[in-house]
Amino acid sequence: MHSEQRRRAIRPLAALLGLLCLPALLGAAQVETVTRHGYVPFGEPAYPADFTHFNYVNPDAPKGGTLKLLGIGSFDSLNPYILQGQSPADSPGLYVFGFLPLTDTLMMGGSAGNRVGDEAQASYGLVASTLTWPDDLAWVEFELRPQARFQDGHRMDAEDVVFSFNILRDKGHPRYALMFKDVTGVRAINDHRVRFTLGGSNRRDLPSVLGQLPVLPAHYWRDRDFDKATLDAPVISGPYRIESVKPGAQLVMRRNADYWGKDLPVNRGRYNFDRIVVDYFRDAQVAFESFKSGRYDIHLDYIAKHWATAYQFPAIDDGRVTREEIPHRIAQGTQGFFFNTRRPQLADPRVRQALGLMFDFAWTNRAIFNGAYKRQVTWFPNSANASSGVPQGAERALLEPFAEQLPAALFTEPFALAEGDGQRLPRQQMRKALALFNAAGWEIRDGVLVNAESGTPFSMEILNYHSPGMDRVVLPWLENLKRLGVQAEYRSVDHAAFKERLDTYDFDATIYVLPQRDFPGQEIREYFHSGSRDMSGGRNLAGIDDPVVDALVETVLSAHSLPDYRAAVHALDRVLLWRHYIIPHWYLDYHRLAWWDKFGRPDAATPYALGTETWWSKQP
């Protein structure tokens, strides 16, 4: 058969095969996708695709001047993405000012140090201009901006994104592997587009999580030990360059005039200071004395009594220092005494509840805090994620399958923390605490609480970093515990030793603040899931290993609607409370901020961020 005859014979067959394949082709074409300039877990971003700047900034803010900030503790590394070492990102509270020397992420808004100031849990394109996903979130693609550059001039491309994901998962802090657990693959589609394949059923939060991915320069890190602490300034891509470093003492950053992203909508009106100087102090009181003399410019006060009594100095009187309580709606961290349930004496929830009954918050709030605080009767304070009352409706339906594994009272009584009259610890609280100890197998012999079978005394060490303000809280609690024969000690160590002991779970109880978001997502696996219990450097400090909690964590992450999400997170909160993994502390819904009056500020409020990265110098 000649070639032309063969072609004539094949054409009808090809047409027939085309018709047979048409339904499959049409089905593939019917996969609907969404492309957005931003992402929120539920609903639509508040800002449109053509927005030019956030409403809360001054887009024409002048550039110039120096901002001096406080760092508490020390640092021995400039790599914030690994377990080894202590970086400026580990300095307590420094991230809230928004100036840490981190590299740009795919999107802006998902991380605690770079929030959208007027919208809860929203992310908008930074390195990525848009993201695209199908209805089932089987994958998500990020389109990179062609102008994105590292500070050494190298273009950021899709291979850098792939490299960043892989090296953070394989060599970064163990929390990255946990965060990326449901990301089953990543590939560069072309130079400016990258696709992440998503697995499991818990995908709703993954675009936000991947949006937080720092884009690291493959050409810089490929021949270096990424997992080693270093004080060499790495190649980054953010608005500030690292100008100078005095190890453990000072970090100086200079605004990058050639920053590729300075005119993006998410950055206009932000990052206005030419220099950021962070001076480190190991003692908070010494630091405050330096603030009074002008050594640094902004003091965020965490101590109620200090806020009420320490601001009588000339610069306050003559108006050179401004002092203000600024309301906010930022979801507050879970603060409390965290019990390490890996320790045998703390494994029984009745013991943990008894220890909590001996902490007199009402007295502490009156005598030490001047009545400033609200009690944190939730793991998710200052947010809509806090449970209340008794479980009803969809929340109850989630909990009922676990009824035999949960306290019966959880279904019939609101969770409550004992409250005294603010004068003395009520005797009925002590009696209840002793009854709980007895039920858990402990009894008082010769004034000492001992195990009823072995006679071993009950002992416990409370670990913290140097914090004189917290000393005044812990010591009265220890005195109360001694009245029941508990041998409890308080150990205060420096920041480096504190981090090392937390990383290895070498403590009985500790004081900690677990960061929370308005819509908690993948991080709750690290916080609460049994799979993170033995992860080095993890934040499951309590050592939670509970199948009910595991199931509820997955239910939160797999929720497809806001009502389902709220029901699941309320159920999770309720179970965590009734297990008594912590003694909840307190929280504020406003910032206590003092600053030297040499800055301009936008008029608009930033309810979801401190907003200092939008300030500017009055005299550049």
NORPE-V730484 format. One record per helix or strand. SS is the DSSP state (alpha for helix, beta for strand). FROM is the first residue (numbers start at 0). TO is the last residue. If there is no record, write none. Layout:
BEGIN
ss=<SS & SS>
from=<FROM & FROM>
to=<TO & TO>
END
This chain:
BEGIN
ss=<alpha & beta & beta & beta & beta & beta & alpha & alpha & beta & beta & beta & beta & beta & beta & beta & alpha & alpha & beta & beta & alpha & beta & alpha & beta & beta & beta & alpha & beta & alpha & alpha & beta & beta & alpha & alpha & alpha & beta & alpha & alpha & alpha & alpha & beta & beta & beta & beta & alpha & beta & alpha & beta & alpha & alpha & alpha & alpha & beta & beta & beta & beta & alpha & beta>
from=<2 & 32 & 37 & 65 & 76 & 86 & 87 & 93 & 104 & 106 & 122 & 127 & 138 & 148 & 154 & 157 & 173 & 182 & 192 & 205 & 213 & 217 & 239 & 249 & 274 & 283 & 297 & 303 & 313 & 320 & 333 & 343 & 348 & 360 & 373 & 392 & 402 & 407 & 426 & 441 & 447 & 456 & 458 & 467 & 486 & 494 & 508 & 522 & 529 & 546 & 561 & 581 & 585 & 589 & 598 & 611 & 615>
to=<28 & 35 & 38 & 71 & 76 & 86 & 89 & 96 & 104 & 107 & 124 & 133 & 143 & 148 & 154 & 170 & 178 & 189 & 197 & 210 & 213 & 220 & 245 & 254 & 280 & 291 & 299 & 308 & 316 & 326 & 338 & 345 & 356 & 366 & 374 & 399 & 404 & 410 & 438 & 444 & 450 & 456 & 464 & 481 & 492 & 502 & 513 & 527 & 531 & 557 & 578 & 583 & 586 & 595 & 599 & 613 & 616>
END
